[in-house]
């Protein structure tokens, strides 16, 4: 630690001497504390790794899966942070509705569709979401959509491009 050493010289009468004190500061504990802090921050930053959502890309093959039409929800990501969605196939001219990326919007739509599929099929695992980003949509909206599918436990989702049937359907309903 720190010492203060005093000089013990003889005192002579009538002469005032300046008493010199030497100070010696031991910095060893401060260095130890510095290394402990550095070690702590290195270990805590290395152990917390960011989590990334898994995006599985299917192999291009011609396989048909039997999906009930009432189990399909198509989400078209549009500009201005909006989502146009419809249930079923575009050939049957379904009603196109619009929602936003808020909890009252997107999450409510997914939960309602999940409950409807559970009523029809007995299990909500048969629900299929088709995500179709348009040219004006943002990448952030696409990531938000994938996050919502993961949060709501939707096991089957597909990423597709907007085709002519979807564009025609959107033009009819706007």
Residue, then its C-alpha position, 0 to 999 in steps of 0.5 A: x500500500x502507501x507508506x510515508x517515511x519520515x527522516x529522523x535527523x537530530x534536532x538542532x536548537x535555533x535552526x529550523x529545518x524543512x522536514x522532508x517526507x518521501x511518499x511511495x505508492x504501491x500500485x500493485x492492487x490497482x493493476x490487479x483490479x484492472x486485469x480482473x475487470x479486463x478478464x470479466x469483460x472479455x469473458x462476458x462479451x465472448x459468451x453472449x452470441x447473437x441468435x439468428x433465425x434459421x431460414x431453410x431453403x427447400x431443394x428445387x424439386x417437383x413435389x406436391x403436398x396436399x394442403x387444404x385451401x382453408x389452411x393457407x394464408x398469403x401475406x403480400x408485403x407492400x410499401x408503406x409498411x402495409x401487408x395485403x393478405x388473403x386466405x385460400x387460392x387467388x384463382x377463387x377470387x378471395x377478399x384481400x384485406x390489409x393490416x400493419x406490422x403492429x401487434x394488433x395487426x399482423x399478430x392478431x391476423x396470424x393468431x385468428x388464422x391459427x385458431x380457425x385452422x385448429x377448428x377446421x383440422x383439429x391441429x394448428x400445425x397444418x397452417x401454411x403462410x406464404x410470404x410474398x414481398x413486393x418491389x416496394x417493401x423493405x427488408x426490415x418488413x420481411x425480417x419482421x414477418x419471419x420473426x412473427x412466424x417464429x413467435x407464433x409457432x407457425x411451422x410451415x411457411x414459404x417465400x415466393x414472388x408476387x405473380x400475375x394472379x396476385x397483382x390482378x387480385x390486388x388491382x381488383x380489390x383496391 
